Each structure stands twice: as C-alpha cells, then as structure tokens.
Amino acid sequence: MENQLERLYAIDLLGILVHKYQDGQLEGEIIHQYKEESTPFFGVLDLIKKMEFQYDEDRKSGQQECR
C-alpha cells in the first residue's frame, strides 16, 4: 500500500473518501496532502464546490505550481 501512495504523490493531489452512498447521494471527506484535517462533504455538488475552493486556496497560497 505504501508504494501505491508514493506513486500517487502529486503537487495538487486531493483524496476523496466516500463513507456513505444512499439514494444517489455521496457523503464523505476530502483529504489534502498539506493539511492535517479533512473537509467533510454532503452530496456531489458540495464535493465539487469544496474541491474548487481548495484548489483556489492552494493557488493563492502558492502551493501549486503554475503550468
């Protein structure tokens, strides 16, 4: 498992953990490699909004490289 995680290393990697799928709705958390705490999400739209916010914050703080 550890080898797999090393191969997944990327400067802008977010992990999506799905804890529950019921009636077409996802619930879970977003894991960011630079933060200790995760971000919970409730539904696909909430997931997308929070991922977008995280990438915007990373870009503002300079954690992502400009390509």
Secondary structure, DSSP 8 states (H G I E B T S, - for coil): -HHHHHHT--TT-EEEEEEEEETTEEEEEEEETT-SS-EEEESHHHHHHHHHHHHHHHHHHT-S---
